[in-house]
Amino acid sequence: MGSEKVLNVPPAAQRDKASFEVLRVWIAEQGQHVSIRSGAWEDPFAWGIVLADLARHIALAHELQGEAVDKDAFLERLLEGFTAEIDNPTDEPEGEVTQ
């Protein structure tokens, strides 16, 4: 995999010896592929917080890239897509658990 396809590890994660990765997402072979550390939290509520924080990071990233983006409108549209996919999935997750 070329280095231009790999995202940088955040500096805080590099500094913190106790840090760990919980999620990776790839677009490959015309689909979405993920690696998840499923046992990171016992309470699914924690995953909800991660997803909400991730949505806000995505909106901020678009703003920081200099795009003419209203973060609130961007986040609202993101949530529309999230809700639509939760309510009517365009595909079903599949895979396996590996260690």
N, CA, C and O atoms as CSV, one atom per row, in Angstrom:
chain,resi,resn,atom,element,x,y,z
A,1,MET,N,N,0.853,-1.170,0.000
A,1,MET,CA,C,0.000,0.000,0.000
A,1,MET,C,C,0.898,1.231,0.000
A,1,MET,O,O,1.810,1.341,0.819
A,2,GLY,N,N,0.638,2.150,-0.917
A,2,GLY,CA,C,1.435,3.355,-1.008
A,2,GLY,C,C,1.240,4.258,0.192
A,2,GLY,O,O,0.173,4.265,0.806
A,3,SER,N,N,2.272,5.021,0.526
A,3,SER,CA,C,2.189,5.891,1.702
A,3,SER,C,C,1.110,6.954,1.553
A,3,SER,O,O,0.578,7.428,2.557
A,4,GLU,N,N,0.768,7.347,0.307
A,4,GLU,CA,C,-0.279,8.341,0.117
A,4,GLU,C,C,-1.660,7.794,0.453
A,4,GLU,O,O,-2.620,8.557,0.555
A,5,LYS,N,N,-1.769,6.482,0.626
A,5,LYS,CA,C,-3.043,5.855,0.962
A,5,LYS,C,C,-3.189,5.600,2.458
A,5,LYS,O,O,-4.247,5.167,2.915
A,6,VAL,N,N,-2.141,5.865,3.213
A,6,VAL,CA,C,-2.149,5.605,4.652
A,6,VAL,C,C,-2.225,6.936,5.391
A,6,VAL,O,O,-1.461,7.859,5.107
A,7,LEU,N,N,-3.151,7.027,6.337
A,7,LEU,CA,C,-3.267,8.243,7.140
A,7,LEU,C,C,-2.211,8.250,8.245
A,7,LEU,O,O,-1.766,7.198,8.702
A,8,ASN,N,N,-1.824,9.437,8.658
A,8,ASN,CA,C,-0.841,9.580,9.730
A,8,ASN,C,C,-1.454,9.228,11.082
A,8,ASN,O,O,-2.632,9.483,11.331
A,9,VAL,N,N,-0.644,8.647,11.936
A,9,VAL,CA,C,-1.051,8.399,13.318
A,9,VAL,C,C,-0.966,9.741,14.045
A,9,VAL,O,O,0.050,10.427,13.940
A,10,PRO,N,N,-2.012,10.131,14.782
A,10,PRO,CA,C,-1.979,11.415,15.495
A,10,PRO,C,C,-0.803,11.474,16.478
A,10,PRO,O,O,-0.459,10.470,17.100
A,11,PRO,N,N,-0.191,12.654,16.613
A,11,PRO,CA,C,0.952,12.793,17.518
A,11,PRO,C,C,0.668,12.311,18.940
A,11,PRO,O,O,1.528,11.675,19.550
A,12,ALA,N,N,-0.510,12.597,19.479
A,12,ALA,CA,C,-0.832,12.158,20.846
A,12,ALA,C,C,-0.810,10.640,20.947
A,12,ALA,O,O,-0.363,10.092,21.955
A,13,ALA,N,N,-1.286,9.955,19.914
A,13,ALA,CA,C,-1.276,8.491,19.924
A,13,ALA,C,C,0.150,7.959,19.844
A,13,ALA,O,O,0.450,6.902,20.400
A,14,GLN,N,N,1.024,8.679,19.161
A,14,GLN,CA,C,2.431,8.274,19.094
A,14,GLN,C,C,3.119,8.467,20.441
A,14,GLN,O,O,3.965,7.661,20.830
A,15,ARG,N,N,2.758,9.531,21.152
A,15,ARG,CA,C,3.401,9.826,22.436
A,15,ARG,C,C,2.904,8.928,23.560
A,15,ARG,O,O,3.672,8.571,24.454
A,16,ASP,N,N,1.634,8.561,23.524
A,16,ASP,CA,C,1.000,7.833,24.627
A,16,ASP,C,C,1.196,6.328,24.458
A,16,ASP,O,O,0.622,5.721,23.553
A,17,LYS,N,N,1.994,5.739,25.317
A,17,LYS,CA,C,2.272,4.296,25.235
A,17,LYS,C,C,1.025,3.453,25.481
A,17,LYS,O,O,0.982,2.288,25.084
A,18,ALA,N,N,0.012,4.021,26.128
A,18,ALA,CA,C,-1.225,3.285,26.409
A,18,ALA,C,C,-2.274,3.457,25.302
A,18,ALA,O,O,-3.371,2.906,25.400
A,19,SER,N,N,-1.942,4.215,24.256
A,19,SER,CA,C,-2.926,4.434,23.188
A,19,SER,C,C,-3.177,3.139,22.420
A,19,SER,O,O,-2.323,2.253,22.372
A,20,PHE,N,N,-4.369,3.047,21.818
A,20,PHE,CA,C,-4.691,1.893,20.977
A,20,PHE,C,C,-5.676,2.321,19.904
A,20,PHE,O,O,-6.469,3.244,20.095
A,21,GLU,N,N,-5.612,1.644,18.794
A,21,GLU,CA,C,-6.473,1.940,17.652
A,21,GLU,C,C,-7.782,1.179,17.802
A,21,GLU,O,O,-7.784,0.020,18.218
A,22,VAL,N,N,-8.905,1.829,17.465
A,22,VAL,CA,C,-10.201,1.161,17.587
A,22,VAL,C,C,-10.908,0.952,16.253
A,22,VAL,O,O,-11.817,0.126,16.168
A,23,LEU,N,N,-10.511,1.682,15.203
A,23,LEU,CA,C,-11.267,1.597,13.956
A,23,LEU,C,C,-10.418,2.005,12.760
A,23,LEU,O,O,-9.695,3.001,12.811
A,24,ARG,N,N,-10.510,1.235,11.690
A,24,ARG,CA,C,-9.944,1.602,10.392
A,24,ARG,C,C,-11.009,1.337,9.349
A,24,ARG,O,O,-11.746,0.355,9.441
A,25,VAL,N,N,-11.094,2.206,8.360
A,25,VAL,CA,C,-12.071,2.047,7.284
A,25,VAL,C,C,-11.346,2.229,5.957
A,25,VAL,O,O,-10.605,3.195,5.778
A,26,TRP,N,N,-11.558,1.307,5.035
A,26,TRP,CA,C,-10.994,1.385,3.690
A,26,TRP,C,C,-12.113,1.326,2.661
A,26,TRP,O,O,-13.161,0.724,2.897
A,27,ILE,N,N,-11.878,1.955,1.522
A,27,ILE,CA,C,-12.714,1.755,0.349
A,27,ILE,C,C,-11.864,0.914,-0.593
A,27,ILE,O,O,-10.805,1.350,-1.045
A,28,ALA,N,N,-12.339,-0.297,-0.887
A,28,ALA,CA,C,-11.588,-1.230,-1.732
A,28,ALA,C,C,-12.562,-2.147,-2.458
A,28,ALA,O,O,-13.614,-2.505,-1.928
A,29,GLU,N,N,-12.199,-2.518,-3.666
A,29,GLU,CA,C,-13.021,-3.432,-4.462
A,29,GLU,C,C,-14.480,-2.979,-4.486
A,29,GLU,O,O,-15.406,-3.780,-4.360
A,30,GLN,N,N,-14.650,-1.677,-4.651
A,30,GLN,CA,C,-15.962,-1.035,-4.769
A,30,GLN,C,C,-16.839,-1.213,-3.525
A,30,GLN,O,O,-18.065,-1.236,-3.625
A,31,GLY,N,N,-16.218,-1.335,-2.378
A,31,GLY,CA,C,-16.981,-1.478,-1.142
A,31,GLY,C,C,-16.209,-0.932,0.043
A,31,GLY,O,O,-15.049,-0.538,-0.072
A,32,GLN,N,N,-16.875,-0.918,1.171
A,32,GLN,CA,C,-16.288,-0.444,2.418
A,32,GLN,C,C,-15.816,-1.647,3.232
A,32,GLN,O,O,-16.541,-2.630,3.384
A,33,HIS,N,N,-14.605,-1.557,3.747
A,33,HIS,CA,C,-14.016,-2.640,4.537
A,33,HIS,C,C,-13.478,-2.032,5.828
A,33,HIS,O,O,-12.862,-0.967,5.811
A,34,VAL,N,N,-13.716,-2.715,6.949
A,34,VAL,CA,C,-13.334,-2.155,8.241
A,34,VAL,C,C,-12.584,-3.158,9.103
A,34,VAL,O,O,-12.742,-4.371,8.970
A,35,SER,N,N,-11.774,-2.618,9.976
A,35,SER,CA,C,-11.179,-3.366,11.084
A,35,SER,C,C,-11.617,-2.651,12.349
A,35,SER,O,O,-11.449,-1.437,12.474
A,36,ILE,N,N,-12.175,-3.400,13.284
A,36,ILE,CA,C,-12.731,-2.814,14.500
A,36,ILE,C,C,-12.209,-3.564,15.721
A,36,ILE,O,O,-12.189,-4.794,15.745
A,37,ARG,N,N,-11.790,-2.814,16.729
A,37,ARG,CA,C,-11.452,-3.412,18.024
A,37,ARG,C,C,-12.762,-3.468,18.810
A,37,ARG,O,O,-13.082,-2.563,19.580
A,38,SER,N,N,-13.509,-4.548,18.597
A,38,SER,CA,C,-14.876,-4.624,19.106
A,38,SER,C,C,-14.964,-4.663,20.628
A,38,SER,O,O,-15.998,-4.284,21.178
A,39,GLY,N,N,-13.954,-5.091,21.308
A,39,GLY,CA,C,-14.010,-5.186,22.762
A,39,GLY,C,C,-13.502,-3.961,23.491
A,39,GLY,O,O,-13.225,-4.024,24.689
A,40,ALA,N,N,-13.374,-2.845,22.790
A,40,ALA,CA,C,-12.804,-1.649,23.414
A,40,ALA,C,C,-13.655,-1.143,24.575
A,40,ALA,O,O,-13.118,-0.682,25.582
A,41,TRP,N,N,-14.978,-1.225,24.440
A,41,TRP,CA,C,-15.890,-0.777,25.494
A,41,TRP,C,C,-17.011,-1.784,25.645
A,41,TRP,O,O,-17.463,-2.368,24.660
A,42,GLU,N,N,-17.457,-1.989,26.859
A,42,GLU,CA,C,-18.574,-2.903,27.106
A,42,GLU,C,C,-19.910,-2.267,26.752
A,42,GLU,O,O,-20.797,-2.945,26.233
A,43,ASP,N,N,-20.065,-0.980,27.025
A,43,ASP,CA,C,-21.337,-0.289,26.816
A,43,ASP,C,C,-21.402,0.286,25.400
A,43,ASP,O,O,-20.550,1.096,25.036
A,44,PRO,N,N,-22.390,-0.112,24.591
A,44,PRO,CA,C,-22.531,0.427,23.237
A,44,PRO,C,C,-22.654,1.952,23.205
A,44,PRO,O,O,-22.362,2.574,22.183
A,45,PHE,N,N,-23.082,2.556,24.312
A,45,PHE,CA,C,-23.186,4.012,24.405
A,45,PHE,C,C,-21.842,4.667,24.080
A,45,PHE,O,O,-21.799,5.724,23.451
A,46,ALA,N,N,-20.751,4.037,24.509
A,46,ALA,CA,C,-19.417,4.584,24.245
A,46,ALA,C,C,-19.139,4.646,22.746
A,46,ALA,O,O,-18.532,5.603,22.266
A,47,TRP,N,N,-19.580,3.628,22.003
A,47,TRP,CA,C,-19.423,3.647,20.542
A,47,TRP,C,C,-20.238,4.789,19.938
A,47,TRP,O,O,-19.813,5.402,18.959
A,48,GLY,N,N,-21.405,5.079,20.516
A,48,GLY,CA,C,-22.205,6.211,20.053
A,48,GLY,C,C,-21.452,7.519,20.210
A,48,GLY,O,O,-21.513,8.386,19.339
A,49,ILE,N,N,-20.742,7.659,21.324
A,49,ILE,CA,C,-19.933,8.860,21.546
A,49,ILE,C,C,-18.821,8.939,20.507
A,49,ILE,O,O,-18.559,10.009,19.959
A,50,VAL,N,N,-18.169,7.817,20.234
A,50,VAL,CA,C,-17.109,7.792,19.222
A,50,VAL,C,C,-17.660,8.223,17.866
A,50,VAL,O,O,-17.044,9.035,17.175
A,51,LEU,N,N,-18.820,7.683,17.481
A,51,LEU,CA,C,-19.411,8.038,16.189
A,51,LEU,C,C,-19.776,9.524,16.130
A,51,LEU,O,O,-19.567,10.172,15.104
A,52,ALA,N,N,-20.323,10.065,17.225
A,52,ALA,CA,C,-20.665,11.492,17.261
A,52,ALA,C,C,-19.404,12.353,17.162
A,52,ALA,O,O,-19.373,13.328,16.411
A,53,ASP,N,N,-18.370,11.993,17.916
A,53,ASP,CA,C,-17.109,12.736,17.847
A,53,ASP,C,C,-16.517,12.659,16.444
A,53,ASP,O,O,-16.015,13.654,15.921
A,54,LEU,N,N,-16.575,11.486,15.844
A,54,LEU,CA,C,-16.056,11.300,14.493
A,54,LEU,C,C,-16.798,12.187,13.498
A,54,LEU,O,O,-16.175,12.789,12.624
A,55,ALA,N,N,-18.116,12.273,13.621
A,55,ALA,CA,C,-18.905,13.137,12.734
A,55,ALA,C,C,-18.444,14.586,12.853
A,55,ALA,O,O,-18.311,15.282,11.847
A,56,ARG,N,N,-18.202,15.033,14.067
A,56,ARG,CA,C,-17.749,16.418,14.267
A,56,ARG,C,C,-16.331,16.626,13.720
A,56,ARG,O,O,-16.029,17.690,13.180
A,57,HIS,N,N,-15.467,15.625,13.855
A,57,HIS,CA,C,-14.120,15.715,13.277
A,57,HIS,C,C,-14.190,15.808,11.753
A,57,HIS,O,O,-13.431,16.560,11.141
A,58,ILE,N,N,-15.092,15.052,11.144
A,58,ILE,CA,C,-15.245,15.093,9.685
A,58,ILE,C,C,-15.687,16.487,9.249
A,58,ILE,O,O,-15.143,17.035,8.290
A,59,ALA,N,N,-16.662,17.065,9.938
A,59,ALA,CA,C,-17.131,18.416,9.607
A,59,ALA,C,C,-16.005,19.434,9.776
A,59,ALA,O,O,-15.824,20.309,8.930
A,60,LEU,N,N,-15.252,19.319,10.866
A,60,LEU,CA,C,-14.135,20.236,11.104
A,60,LEU,C,C,-13.069,20.088,10.025
A,60,LEU,O,O,-12.524,21.086,9.553
A,61,ALA,N,N,-12.766,18.856,9.632
A,61,ALA,CA,C,-11.751,18.623,8.600
A,61,ALA,C,C,-12.129,19.319,7.297
A,61,ALA,O,O,-11.270,19.900,6.633
A,62,HIS,N,N,-13.396,19.265,6.929
A,62,HIS,CA,C,-13.831,19.947,5.708
A,62,HIS,C,C,-13.678,21.457,5.842
A,62,HIS,O,O,-13.291,22.131,4.887
A,63,GLU,N,N,-13.978,21.985,7.012
A,63,GLU,CA,C,-13.809,23.418,7.237
A,63,GLU,C,C,-12.328,23.802,7.174
A,63,GLU,O,O,-11.976,24.811,6.564
A,64,LEU,N,N,-11.469,23.007,7.795
A,64,LEU,CA,C,-10.035,23.310,7.830
A,64,LEU,C,C,-9.382,23.184,6.464
A,64,LEU,O,O,-8.343,23.796,6.216
A,65,GLN,N,N,-9.977,22.401,5.577
A,65,GLN,CA,C,-9.451,22.265,4.216
A,65,GLN,C,C,-9.777,23.489,3.369
A,65,GLN,O,O,-9.424,23.546,2.191
A,66,GLY,N,N,-10.452,24.468,3.971
A,66,GLY,CA,C,-10.749,25.699,3.259
A,66,GLY,C,C,-11.999,25.622,2.404
A,66,GLY,O,O,-12.283,26.531,1.624
A,67,GLU,N,N,-12.744,24.538,2.549
A,67,GLU,CA,C,-13.976,24.417,1.791
A,67,GLU,C,C,-15.012,25.370,2.385
A,67,GLU,O,O,-15.053,25.582,3.597
A,68,ALA,N,N,-15.833,25.931,1.529
A,68,ALA,CA,C,-16.899,26.829,1.990
A,68,ALA,C,C,-17.987,25.980,2.626
A,68,ALA,O,O,-18.992,25.649,1.997
A,69,VAL,N,N,-17.763,25.635,3.890
A,69,VAL,CA,C,-18.650,24.707,4.582
A,69,VAL,C,C,-19.203,25.357,5.838
A,69,VAL,O,O,-18.460,25.925,6.638
A,70,ASP,N,N,-20.503,25.267,5.998
A,70,ASP,CA,C,-21.141,25.610,7.263
A,70,ASP,C,C,-21.129,24.317,8.075
A,70,ASP,O,O,-21.820,23.359,7.728
A,71,LYS,N,N,-20.345,24.287,9.159
A,71,LYS,CA,C,-20.194,23.042,9.926
A,71,LYS,C,C,-21.523,22.481,10.391
A,71,LYS,O,O,-21.726,21.268,10.359
A,72,ASP,N,N,-22.433,23.344,10.823
A,72,ASP,CA,C,-23.730,22.864,11.304
A,72,ASP,C,C,-24.539,22.234,10.175
A,72,ASP,O,O,-25.144,21.177,10.355
A,73,ALA,N,N,-24.550,22.882,9.017
A,73,ALA,CA,C,-25.273,22.328,7.868
A,73,ALA,C,C,-24.620,21.028,7.408
A,73,ALA,O,O,-25.309,20.075,7.045
A,74,PHE,N,N,-23.290,20.996,7.426
A,74,PHE,CA,C,-22.565,19.789,7.038
A,74,PHE,C,C,-22.927,18.640,7.974
A,74,PHE,O,O,-23.219,17.531,7.526
A,75,LEU,N,N,-22.907,18.914,9.274
A,75,LEU,CA,C,-23.215,17.887,10.270
A,75,LEU,C,C,-24.665,17.422,10.132
A,75,LEU,O,O,-24.949,16.231,10.259
A,76,GLU,N,N,-25.573,18.349,9.876
A,76,GLU,CA,C,-26.978,17.980,9.690
A,76,GLU,C,C,-27.134,17.036,8.491
A,76,GLU,O,O,-27.868,16.051,8.557
A,77,ARG,N,N,-26.433,17.351,7.396
A,77,ARG,CA,C,-26.514,16.497,6.200
A,77,ARG,C,C,-25.867,15.138,6.467
A,77,ARG,O,O,-26.375,14.112,6.014
A,78,LEU,N,N,-24.761,15.125,7.192
A,78,LEU,CA,C,-24.110,13.872,7.570
A,78,LEU,C,C,-25.081,13.008,8.373
A,78,LEU,O,O,-25.199,11.808,8.125
A,79,LEU,N,N,-25.767,13.611,9.321
A,79,LEU,CA,C,-26.722,12.870,10.148
A,79,LEU,C,C,-27.899,12.352,9.328
A,79,LEU,O,O,-28.430,11.281,9.620
A,80,GLU,N,N,-28.314,13.102,8.302
A,80,GLU,CA,C,-29.364,12.619,7.405
A,80,GLU,C,C,-28.913,11.329,6.721
A,80,GLU,O,O,-29.675,10.366,6.627
A,81,GLY,N,N,-27.669,11.321,6.246
A,81,GLY,CA,C,-27.130,10.122,5.608
A,81,GLY,C,C,-27.012,8.967,6.588
A,81,GLY,O,O,-27.321,7.825,6.246
A,82,PHE,N,N,-26.566,9.258,7.806
A,82,PHE,CA,C,-26.440,8.231,8.846
A,82,PHE,C,C,-27.796,7.608,9.145
A,82,PHE,O,O,-27.938,6.385,9.167
A,83,THR,N,N,-28.787,8.458,9.375
A,83,THR,CA,C,-30.127,7.972,9.702
A,83,THR,C,C,-30.717,7.171,8.549
A,83,THR,O,O,-31.330,6.126,8.769
A,84,ALA,N,N,-30.539,7.650,7.331
A,84,ALA,CA,C,-31.055,6.927,6.162
A,84,ALA,C,C,-30.435,5.538,6.069
A,84,ALA,O,O,-31.131,4.567,5.773
A,85,GLU,N,N,-29.134,5.436,6.320
A,85,GLU,CA,C,-28.454,4.135,6.219
A,85,GLU,C,C,-28.840,3.217,7.370
A,85,GLU,O,O,-28.961,2.008,7.172
A,86,ILE,N,N,-29.035,3.763,8.568
A,86,ILE,CA,C,-29.494,2.952,9.702
A,86,ILE,C,C,-30.894,2.420,9.432
A,86,ILE,O,O,-31.177,1.247,9.675
A,87,ASP,N,N,-31.776,3.295,8.924
A,87,ASP,CA,C,-33.170,2.910,8.685
A,87,ASP,C,C,-33.345,1.966,7.498
A,87,ASP,O,O,-34.182,1.064,7.541
A,88,ASN,N,N,-32.565,2.168,6.447
A,88,ASN,CA,C,-32.675,1.363,5.217
A,88,ASN,C,C,-31.280,1.062,4.685
A,88,ASN,O,O,-30.812,1.745,3.774
A,89,PRO,N,N,-30.605,0.051,5.238
A,89,PRO,CA,C,-29.224,-0.238,4.833
A,89,PRO,C,C,-29.100,-0.535,3.338
A,89,PRO,O,O,-29.930,-1.230,2.753
A,90,THR,N,N,-28.038,0.012,2.738
A,90,THR,CA,C,-27.762,-0.274,1.330
A,90,THR,C,C,-26.982,-1.569,1.171
A,90,THR,O,O,-26.864,-2.093,0.063
A,91,ASP,N,N,-26.452,-2.086,2.266
A,91,ASP,CA,C,-25.790,-3.391,2.269
A,91,ASP,C,C,-25.777,-3.907,3.704
A,91,ASP,O,O,-26.134,-3.185,4.635
A,92,GLU,N,N,-25.373,-5.135,3.869
A,92,GLU,CA,C,-25.312,-5.741,5.201
A,92,GLU,C,C,-23.856,-5.992,5.572
A,92,GLU,O,O,-23.073,-6.446,4.738
A,93,PRO,N,N,-23.487,-5.698,6.822
A,93,PRO,CA,C,-22.116,-5.986,7.237
A,93,PRO,C,C,-21.867,-7.486,7.244
A,93,PRO,O,O,-22.756,-8.283,7.546
A,94,GLU,N,N,-20.661,-7.844,6.909
A,94,GLU,CA,C,-20.249,-9.245,6.958
A,94,GLU,C,C,-18.788,-9.273,7.354
A,94,GLU,O,O,-18.105,-8.251,7.301
A,95,GLY,N,N,-18.317,-10.415,7.742
A,95,GLY,CA,C,-16.919,-10.516,8.111
A,95,GLY,C,C,-16.692,-11.553,9.174
A,95,GLY,O,O,-17.493,-12.466,9.375
A,96,GLU,N,N,-15.580,-11.387,9.849
A,96,GLU,CA,C,-15.182,-12.344,10.872
A,96,GLU,C,C,-14.415,-11.615,11.957
A,96,GLU,O,O,-13.949,-10.492,11.760
A,97,VAL,N,N,-14.290,-12.254,13.090
A,97,VAL,CA,C,-13.504,-11.717,14.186
A,97,VAL,C,C,-12.155,-12.414,14.166
A,97,VAL,O,O,-12.077,-13.642,14.194
A,98,THR,N,N,-11.098,-11.624,14.117
A,98,THR,CA,C,-9.746,-12.178,14.153
A,98,THR,C,C,-8.969,-11.480,15.252
A,98,THR,O,O,-9.323,-10.374,15.659
A,99,GLN,N,N,-7.942,-12.099,15.721
A,99,GLN,CA,C,-7.105,-11.505,16.755
A,99,GLN,C,C,-5.747,-11.216,16.210
A,99,GLN,O,O,-4.887,-10.709,16.931
